[in-house]
């Protein structure tokens, strides 16, 4: 079945890394604040599996309160990065719906939701977690790098009610992250274990790593994808 990317705005200009054989799985990976999907597409191409398609959409440019209302790529508005900062509930929920449109598009084009994994870095990782937990489909898993769970006080009540207990989540976080402190990752892990079976939630902390990724972390990501999106 053929689909029209133009009907899904985020797909129209997304960076895509195609498989080198028949694509039977997909990873949708979301970049962080002020970034684009291009760099992450290159990083994922370096660890790609031949049967997996990697989709790296670009966030829309919106005013971001955290940066004085400056226009920049952002999945939703951020007022601050402290635990007490108000959250853009409407923006988070709308952004999540936009990612769910990509999931539905891929499903219509032959890759079932249980073969689709979400991932992201920082704000993109936050949106990936929120989307996976509220999606009407049970997804293959989530790769959550240097991030947090938005609207976390709404959970577990806000979760989709699907069988999320066995949905694997890989969290990776730099121990020296000055932007999203590692404590946020630890608190997120604790919250996730209220929704998902604790043995399905993995938090890996990397000593000396700042708010970025490295080869060791990306190798862990590759192994996680290979485990939960095996060739069929």
N, C-alpha and C positions, 0 to 999 in steps of 0.2 A: 504494500500500500504506500502511495506517495502522499506526502503532506506538504502544506504550504507554510514555510517558515515565516512569511510575512504576516500570517494570522496570529503569530506569537511574537510580539514586539521585541522581547529580549533575545530571541533567536535570530532576528534579522541580521544583526551585526556581531553575533557572538563568535569568539575564537573557538574553532573546533579542531581537535586532533583526531583524525580518523583512524580506525583500526587497520591493520595490515592483512586481516583476513575477515571472514564474515563477522559482523558486529552482533554479539549476542548480549551485550551489557553496556551500560553507560554510567559515567560519573559526571555529575553536574557540580562544578566547583566555582565558588563565589569569592571574589577578591575582597580586600579590605578597603577602608575609607580612603578616598582620594586616588585609588589605584585603577587599573583596568584589568581585563581578563588576559591580556597578552602575555605578561610575564609568567603567570601561573600556567598558561597553556604550554609555554616552553618548558617549565619545570616538570609538568606532567608528561610531556613528550619524552623527556629523558628517562622516565620510569614506566613508560606505557606497556600495557599488555596487548598482544595482537588482536584479541577479540573484543576489546573495550573501546568505546567511543568516549572522548572527553570533551565536555562542553563547558566553556568558560565565558559566560555572558558578561557584558559591561553594565554596571549600575548607571541609572540616569543621573544627570547633573542636577542637584537640588541645593538650596541654601542650607548650610549646616550651622546650627546655633553654636556648637562647640568652637567653631572657627570664625566667629563673628558674622555669621550669615553669609559667608563666602560660598559661591557656587562651586561645587565639586562633585565627582562621582560618589554617590552614597546610596545605600539601599534604603535607608530611612534616616530621619533626623536624629542627631545626638546632641543632647544638652550638656552632657558631661560624662566622664568615665568613672565617677565615684559610685559607690553602692547606693547612695542617697539621691543621685541625679534623677529627675523626672524622665520618663520614657515616652517615646513617640508611639503610643499604642496603635493608633490608626495607621501610621506609616509602616510599622512592623507587620501588621496584619495584611495590608495591601501588598507589600513586598513579598510576603509569603504566598499570597494568591498568585502573584506573577511567576514565582518559581514553580508552583503547582501546575501552571499552564504548560511549562516546559515538560514536566513529568507526564502530563496527559498527552501532549504532542508525541513524545517518544513512545508512549504506550500504544497510541493509534498507529504508529509506524513500525510496530513489531517488537519493541523491547518492553516486556512486561514490568510493572513497577517493582516486583520483587527482584528484578535484575538491574535496578537503578539505585545508585548510591549518591547521596549528597555529601558535599564537602565544602570547606571554606576556611579562610584565614581571617582572624580578628572579627570585624563586623560581619564579614561574609560567613564565617564559621558560626557566629551567633544566629544569623538568619537560617542557616542550614539546620541547626539544632531545632529551632522553633518550627520550621516547616516540616521536618520529619516527624516531630511529635504531634503535630496537628493535621497531618495528611490523612486523607481517607483511605489511602493505600498503606500497607506495610512495606517499607522500602528495604533495600539490601543492607543498609547501614549508613553511618555518618562518620566523616572525618572532620574533627573539630580542632583546628589549630589556633592556639593563642587567643581563646575567646571565652564567651560566657553565654548563659541562657537568658535571652530577653524575657521580660514579663514573667520572671520565674515564680513570683508569688501566685500566679494563676494555675500552677501545676501542683499536683497531678490532675486536678479537675479539668484543665483545658486540653488534656491529651485526647487524641482522636477516639479512643476506645477500642482501636484495633489491637491485635495481639502484639503490643510493643515490648512485652517482657523479654522476648528473644531477639530484639533488634540490636545488633552490635554497634557500639560507639567507641571510636578511638579518639581520645583527647591527647594532644601534645602541647606542651607549654614550656617556654624558656624560664628557667629558675630566676634569671635576672631581668625579666621583662619589666621595663619601666613604664609601659603604656597600659597594658592589661596585666596587673600583677598576678603572679602564679596563684595567689590565694583565691582569686576569682575562679580560676580553673578548678581548684580544690573544692570550693563551695558548689560549683556547677556539678562536679562529679558526685558530690553528696546528694544533691537534688535529683540528678538523673537516676540514682540508685533507688529513689522512691517510686520511680515510674517503670524502670527497666530492671531486670534481674541483675543484681550487683556483679555477677560473674561476666556479664556481657558489656560492662563499662570498664574501659581501660584508660588510665591516665598515666602518660609517660612524661616525666619532667627531665629537661636537659640542662645540666649544669652550665653556667656561663653563657647560655643563649639569651639574647635580648628579644626584642619584638620582631622576630624574623624566623626564617626556617634555615635548615642546614642539610647537608647530605645524609647525615645519620637519621634525621627525622623523616626525610623523604623516602629513605629505604624502608623505614617502618611503615610509612603510608603504602608503599608498593606491596609489602607483604600482607597488609590488612586487606587491600583491594583484591589481591590474588586469592586470599583465603575465602572471602565472602562473595566474590564474583568469579568463580572458577570457570575455566573453559568447559563448554557443554557441547 
